[in-house]
Amino acid sequence: MKKNLQVISLSIVVSIMYGCASTGDNLQRETARSIGGNVSPEQVTVSDIDRGATSVKWKATAPNGRYDCSADDMVRRVLCTKK
C-alpha cells in the first residue's frame, strides 16, 4: 500500500513538471527563437495550445506572419511553419 502511494505521488510530480515545460511564456520564447527575424517573445501571441503525452502543438502570431508550431513535451525541438 505504501509503495503504491509513493508511485502515485511520483507520477503526479512528474506530470506537473512536464506540464510546466510548455507554459505560454516558454512557447512564446521558443516560437520567437524558431521563426527568427529579430522577433522578440513579447511580439508573439500563442493560442490553441494542444498538450499531448509526448508533444505539444500550438498556433502563433508574430509581426511577420502566422505559424503552426509543434515540439516535444519538454519544448526542446520546436518547429514552426508559416501559414
DSSP file (Angstrom, degrees, kcal/mol; ACC not computed):
  #  RESIDUE AA STRUCTURE BP1 BP2  ACC     N-H-->O    O-->H-N    N-H-->O    O-->H-N    TCO  KAPPA ALPHA  PHI   PSI    X-CA   Y-CA   Z-CA
    1    1 A M     >        0   0    0      0, 0.0     4,-1.9     0, 0.0     5,-0.1   0.000 360.0 360.0 360.0 -46.0    0.0    0.0    0.0
    2    2 A K  H  >  +     0   0    0      1,-0.2     4,-1.9     2,-0.2     5,-0.1   0.886 360.0  52.0 -63.6 -38.5    2.8    2.4    0.9
    3    3 A K  H  > S+     0   0    0      1,-0.2     4,-2.3     2,-0.2    -1,-0.2   0.896 107.5  52.4 -65.6 -39.6    4.6    1.6   -2.3
    4    4 A N  H  > S+     0   0    0      1,-0.2     4,-2.4     2,-0.2    -1,-0.2   0.899 108.2  51.2 -61.1 -41.1    1.5    2.3   -4.3
    5    5 A L  H  X S+     0   0    0     -4,-1.9     4,-2.4     1,-0.2    -1,-0.2   0.887 109.5  50.2 -64.2 -39.7    1.1    5.7   -2.7
    6    6 A Q  H  X S+     0   0    0     -4,-1.9     4,-2.5     2,-0.2    -2,-0.2   0.907 110.6  49.6 -65.2 -42.1    4.8    6.5   -3.5
    7    7 A V  H  X S+     0   0    0     -4,-2.3     4,-2.2     2,-0.2    -2,-0.2   0.911 112.1  47.7 -64.1 -42.9    4.3    5.6   -7.1
    8    8 A I  H  X S+     0   0    0     -4,-2.4     4,-2.1     2,-0.2    -2,-0.2   0.922 112.1  49.8 -64.2 -44.2    1.2    7.7   -7.4
    9    9 A S  H  X S+     0   0    0     -4,-2.4     4,-2.2     1,-0.2    -2,-0.2   0.916 111.2  48.8 -61.5 -44.1    2.9   10.7   -5.7
   10   10 A L  H  X S+     0   0    0     -4,-2.5     4,-2.4     1,-0.2    -1,-0.2   0.896 109.2  53.2 -63.3 -40.6    5.9   10.4   -8.1
   11   11 A S  H  X S+     0   0    0     -4,-2.2     4,-2.2     1,-0.2    -1,-0.2   0.892 108.8  49.6 -61.9 -40.4    3.5   10.2  -11.1
   12   12 A I  H  X S+     0   0    0     -4,-2.1     4,-2.2     2,-0.2    -2,-0.2   0.925 110.9  49.0 -65.2 -44.8    1.8   13.4  -10.0
   13   13 A V  H  X S+     0   0    0     -4,-2.2     4,-2.2     1,-0.2    -2,-0.2   0.921 112.0  48.6 -61.7 -44.8    5.1   15.2   -9.6
   14   14 A V  H  X S+     0   0    0     -4,-2.4     4,-2.4     1,-0.2    -1,-0.2   0.904 110.1  52.0 -62.8 -42.0    6.3   14.1  -13.0
   15   15 A S  H  X S+     0   0    0     -4,-2.2     4,-2.2     1,-0.2    -1,-0.2   0.905 109.7  48.9 -61.5 -42.5    3.1   15.2  -14.6
   16   16 A I  H  X S+     0   0    0     -4,-2.2     4,-1.8     2,-0.2    -1,-0.2   0.911 110.3  51.2 -64.4 -42.4    3.3   18.6  -13.1
   17   17 A M  H  X S+     0   0    0     -4,-2.2     4,-0.9     1,-0.2    -2,-0.2   0.916 111.2  47.3 -62.7 -43.1    6.9   19.0  -14.2
   18   18 A Y  H >X S+     0   0    0     -4,-2.4     4,-0.6     1,-0.2     3,-0.6   0.886 109.8  53.7 -65.8 -38.3    6.0   18.1  -17.8
   19   19 A G  H >< S+     0   0    0     -4,-2.2     3,-0.6     1,-0.2    -1,-0.2   0.839 104.7  55.2 -64.2 -33.7    3.0   20.4  -17.8
   20   20 A C  H >< S+     0   0    0     -4,-1.8     3,-1.0     1,-0.2    -1,-0.2   0.728  93.2  70.7 -73.0 -22.1    5.2   23.3  -16.7
   21   21 A A  H << S+     0   0    0     -4,-0.9    -1,-0.2    -3,-0.6    -2,-0.2   0.839  99.2  47.6 -65.0 -32.1    7.6   22.9  -19.6
   22   22 A S  T << S+     0   0    0     -4,-0.6    -1,-0.3    -3,-0.6    -2,-0.1  -0.270  78.4 149.3-108.1  47.8    5.0   24.1  -22.1
   23   23 A T    <>  -     0   0    0     -3,-1.0     4,-2.4    -2,-0.1     5,-0.2  -0.317  62.3-105.6 -70.9 162.5    3.8   27.2  -20.4
   24   24 A G  H  > S+     0   0    0      1,-0.2     4,-2.3     2,-0.2     5,-0.2   0.888 121.0  52.3 -56.6 -41.5    2.7   30.1  -22.5
   25   25 A D  H  > S+     0   0    0      2,-0.2     4,-2.3     1,-0.2    -1,-0.2   0.914 109.9  48.0 -63.1 -43.1    5.8   32.1  -21.8
   26   26 A N  H  > S+     0   0    0      1,-0.2     4,-2.7     2,-0.2     5,-0.2   0.902 111.5  50.5 -64.3 -40.3    8.1   29.2  -22.9
   27   27 A L  H  X S+     0   0    0     -4,-2.4     4,-2.1     2,-0.2    -2,-0.2   0.889 109.9  50.4 -66.7 -37.7    6.1   28.7  -26.1
   28   28 A Q  H  X S+     0   0    0     -4,-2.3     4,-2.4    -5,-0.2    -2,-0.2   0.945 113.1  46.1 -62.0 -47.6    6.4   32.4  -26.9
   29   29 A R  H  X S+     0   0    0     -4,-2.3     4,-2.1     1,-0.2    -2,-0.2   0.925 115.2  45.0 -62.4 -46.4   10.1   32.4  -26.3
   30   30 A E  H  X S+     0   0    0     -4,-2.7     4,-2.2     2,-0.2    -1,-0.2   0.828 111.2  53.6 -71.8 -30.2   10.7   29.2  -28.3
   31   31 A T  H  X S+     0   0    0     -4,-2.1     4,-2.6    -5,-0.2     5,-0.3   0.946 109.2  48.7 -65.0 -47.1    8.4   30.4  -31.2
   32   32 A A  H  X S+     0   0    0     -4,-2.4     4,-1.7     1,-0.2     7,-0.3   0.902 113.0  48.3 -58.9 -41.2   10.4   33.6  -31.4
   33   33 A R  H  < S+     0   0    0     -4,-2.1    -1,-0.2    -5,-0.2    -2,-0.2   0.902 112.7  48.7 -65.6 -40.5   13.6   31.6  -31.5
   34   34 A S  H  < S+     0   0    0     -4,-2.2    -2,-0.2     1,-0.2    -1,-0.2   0.898 115.6  40.6 -68.7 -42.0   12.3   29.2  -34.1
   35   35 A I  H  < S-     0   0    0     -4,-2.6    -1,-0.2     1,-0.2    -2,-0.2   0.740  89.5-176.4 -84.0 -20.8   11.0   31.8  -36.6
   36   36 A G     <  +     0   0    0     -4,-1.7     3,-0.5    -5,-0.3    -1,-0.2  -0.212  36.7 125.3  65.1-152.3   14.0   34.2  -36.1
   37   37 A G  S    S-     0   0    0      1,-0.2    -1,-0.1    -4,-0.1    -4,-0.1   0.824 102.2 -65.7  68.4  33.8   14.0   37.5  -37.9
   38   38 A N  S    S+     0   0    0      1,-0.2     2,-0.5    -6,-0.1    -1,-0.2   0.837  87.2 155.8  58.2  36.1   14.6   39.7  -34.8
   39   39 A V        -     0   0    0     -3,-0.5    -1,-0.2    -7,-0.3    -3,-0.1  -0.833  31.6-147.4 -94.0 126.9   11.2   38.7  -33.3
   40   40 A S    >   -     0   0    0     -2,-0.5     3,-1.7     1,-0.1     4,-0.3  -0.594  24.1-113.6 -90.4 156.4   11.1   39.1  -29.5
   41   41 A P  G >  S+     0   0    0      0, 0.0     3,-1.5     0, 0.0    -1,-0.1   0.837 115.9  62.3 -56.4 -33.0    9.0   36.8  -27.3
   42   42 A E  G 3  S+     0   0    0      1,-0.3   -13,-0.0     3,-0.0    -3,-0.0   0.725  98.5  56.6 -66.5 -20.7    6.8   39.7  -26.4
   43   43 A Q  G <  S+     0   0    0     -3,-1.7     2,-0.4   -15,-0.1    -1,-0.3   0.501  92.5  88.3 -86.9  -5.1    5.8   40.1  -30.0
   44   44 A V    <   -     0   0    0     -3,-1.5     2,-0.5    -4,-0.3    18,-0.2  -0.816  59.3-161.4-101.4 131.5    4.5   36.6  -30.3
   45   45 A T  E     -A   61   0A   0     16,-2.7    16,-2.4    -2,-0.4     2,-0.4  -0.956  10.5-157.2-109.7 128.0    0.9   35.6  -29.4
   46   46 A V  E     +A   60   0A   0     -2,-0.5     2,-0.3    14,-0.2    14,-0.2  -0.859  20.3 159.2-108.2 137.4    0.3   31.9  -28.7
   47   47 A S  E     +A   59   0A   0     12,-2.8    12,-2.7    -2,-0.4    -2,-0.0  -0.916  47.4  36.5-146.4 173.1   -3.1   30.2  -29.0
   48   48 A D  E     -     0   0A   0     -2,-0.3     2,-0.4    10,-0.2    -1,-0.1   0.876  68.8-169.5  49.3  49.6   -4.8   26.9  -29.4
   49   49 A I  E     -     0   0A   0      9,-0.2     2,-0.5    -3,-0.1     9,-0.2  -0.564   7.5-171.0 -74.1 125.8   -2.3   25.0  -27.2
   50   50 A D  E     -A   57   0A   0      7,-3.3     7,-2.0    -2,-0.4     2,-0.6  -0.909   3.8-165.4-122.2 100.5   -2.7   21.2  -27.5
   51   51 A R  E     -A   56   0A   0     -2,-0.5     5,-0.2     5,-0.2     2,-0.2  -0.766  10.2-179.8 -91.9 123.5   -0.6   19.4  -24.9
   52   52 A G        -     0   0    0      3,-3.5    -2,-0.0    -2,-0.6     0, 0.0  -0.462  45.2 -92.1-106.8-175.5   -0.2   15.6  -25.5
   53   53 A A  S    S+     0   0    0      1,-0.2     3,-0.1    -2,-0.2    -2,-0.0   0.865 122.4  11.2 -67.2 -36.5    1.7   13.0  -23.6
   54   54 A T  S    S+     0   0    0      1,-0.1    19,-1.3    18,-0.1     2,-0.3   0.313 129.3  34.1-126.2   7.4    4.9   13.4  -25.6
   55   55 A S  E     - B   0  72A   0     17,-0.3    -3,-3.5    18,-0.2     2,-0.3  -0.969  56.0-146.3-154.4 167.7    4.3   16.6  -27.7
   56   56 A V  E     -AB  51  71A   0     15,-2.2    15,-2.0    -2,-0.3     2,-0.3  -0.997  12.3-169.2-139.6 140.3    2.7   20.0  -27.7
   57   57 A K  E     +AB  50  70A   0     -7,-2.0    -7,-3.3    -2,-0.3     2,-0.3  -0.953  14.5 159.3-127.5 148.4    1.2   21.9  -30.7
   58   58 A W  E     - B   0  69A   0     11,-2.2    11,-3.1    -2,-0.3     2,-0.4  -0.982  34.8-118.0-159.6 166.3    0.1   25.5  -30.9
   59   59 A K  E     -AB  47  68A   0    -12,-2.7   -12,-2.8    -2,-0.3     2,-0.4  -0.881  30.4-167.2-109.5 145.2   -0.6   28.4  -33.2
   60   60 A A  E     -AB  46  67A   0      7,-2.5     7,-3.1    -2,-0.4     2,-0.4  -0.981  12.7-158.4-136.0 146.2    1.4   31.6  -33.1
   61   61 A T  E     +AB  45  66A   0    -16,-2.4   -16,-2.7    -2,-0.4     5,-0.2  -0.992  19.8 166.8-123.5 131.5    1.0   35.1  -34.5
   62   62 A A  E >   - B   0  65A   0      3,-3.0     3,-2.0    -2,-0.4   -18,-0.1  -0.841  52.7 -93.7-133.4 169.6    4.0   37.3  -34.9
   63   63 A P  T 3  S+     0   0    0      0, 0.0     3,-0.1     0, 0.0   -19,-0.1   0.794 124.7  49.8 -57.3 -27.2    4.6   40.6  -36.7
   64   64 A N  T 3  S-     0   0    0      1,-0.2     2,-0.3   -27,-0.0   -25,-0.0   0.290 123.9 -65.1 -98.7  11.2    5.9   38.7  -39.8
   65   65 A G  E <   -B   62   0A   0     -3,-2.0    -3,-3.0    17,-0.0     2,-0.3  -0.862  57.1 -59.5 144.0-174.2    3.0   36.2  -40.0
   66   66 A R  E     -B   61   0A   0     -2,-0.3    17,-2.8    -5,-0.2     2,-0.3  -0.857  46.4-166.8-111.2 147.0    1.0   33.3  -38.6
   67   67 A Y  E     -BC  60  82A   0     -7,-3.1    -7,-2.5    -2,-0.3     2,-0.5  -0.954  24.2-142.5-137.1 148.8    2.6   29.9  -37.7
   68   68 A D  E     -BC  59  81A   0     13,-2.4    13,-2.7    -2,-0.3     2,-0.3  -0.968  36.1-172.8-103.8 125.3    1.7   26.4  -36.8
   69   69 A C  E     +BC  58  80A   0    -11,-3.1   -11,-2.2    -2,-0.5     2,-0.3  -0.854  14.8 174.8-124.0 155.2    4.2   25.1  -34.3
   70   70 A S  E     +BC  57  79A   0      9,-1.9     9,-2.7    -2,-0.3     2,-0.3  -0.979   3.5 166.4-151.6 160.2    5.0   21.9  -32.6
   71   71 A A  E     -B   56   0A   0    -15,-2.0   -15,-2.2    -2,-0.3     7,-0.2  -0.968  41.1 -82.6-161.6 170.2    7.6   20.5  -30.2
   72   72 A D  E >   -B   55   0A   0     -2,-0.3     3,-2.2   -17,-0.2   -17,-0.3  -0.270  60.4 -88.7 -72.9 173.2    8.4   17.6  -27.9
   73   73 A D  T 3  S+     0   0    0    -19,-1.3   -18,-0.2     1,-0.3   -52,-0.1   0.709 129.8  48.1 -62.0 -21.8    6.8   17.6  -24.5
   74   74 A M  T 3  S-     0   0    0    -20,-0.2    -1,-0.3   -53,-0.1   -19,-0.1   0.276 111.9-118.6-100.6   9.8    9.8   19.5  -23.0
   75   75 A V  S <  S+     0   0    0     -3,-2.2     3,-0.2     2,-0.1    -2,-0.1   0.893  76.3 126.0  55.5  46.7    9.7   22.1  -25.8
   76   76 A R        +     0   0    0      1,-0.2     2,-0.8   -46,-0.0    -1,-0.1   0.788  65.9  45.5 -99.0 -36.6   13.2   21.2  -26.9
   77   77 A R  S    S-     0   0    0      2,-0.0     2,-0.4     0, 0.0    -1,-0.2  -0.762  77.5-178.5-113.0  85.0   12.7   20.5  -30.6
   78   78 A V        -     0   0    0     -2,-0.8     2,-0.4    -3,-0.2    -7,-0.2  -0.675   9.2-177.5 -91.3 135.2   10.5   23.3  -31.9
   79   79 A L  E     -C   70   0A   0     -9,-2.7    -9,-1.9    -2,-0.4     2,-0.5  -0.983   1.0-178.6-131.0 120.7    9.3   23.5  -35.5
   80   80 A C  E     -C   69   0A   0     -2,-0.4     2,-0.4   -11,-0.2   -11,-0.2  -0.983   5.8-166.8-120.3 126.5    7.2   26.5  -36.6
   81   81 A T  E     -C   68   0A   0    -13,-2.7   -13,-2.4    -2,-0.5     2,-0.2  -0.937  24.3-118.3-115.2 135.1    5.9   26.6  -40.2
   82   82 A K  E      C   67   0A   0     -2,-0.4   -15,-0.3   -15,-0.2   -17,-0.0  -0.466 360.0 360.0 -72.0 137.2    4.5   29.8  -41.7
   83   83 A K              0   0    0    -17,-2.8    -1,-0.1    -2,-0.2   -16,-0.1   0.452 360.0 360.0 -79.2 360.0    0.8   29.5  -42.8
